[in-house]
Amino acid sequence: MRTSSLILAYVLLLLGALGLLTVITEMRRRRFEPAPNRDRIFRCEQCGAVYTDDPDVDLSRCAHCGKFNPPYEF
């Protein structure tokens, strides 16, 4: 076997091991990461309180002052 073939095999083996390690690490990270929250964010126009509510709510009542507010758009 030629030297260039041995070097190529060695490099490909290392790249394959690195790729496999990356895939395993990403799978473990996703498994332990918290699920994304689908709630909508609201900011009260009267008192400035920030709160969340269900994703299907178009207007939400502020827990501090009782005013109805639309969802906050970033």
Sequence and secondary structure as in RCSB ss.txt:
>XXXX:A:sequence
MRTSSLILAYVLLLLGALGLLTVITEMRRRRFEPAPNRDRIFRCEQCGAVYTDDPDVDLSRCAHCGKFNPPYEF
>XXXX:A:secstr
  HHHHHHHHHHHHHHHHHHHHHHHHHHHHHHS      EEEE TTT  EEEE TT SSEE TTT  EE B   
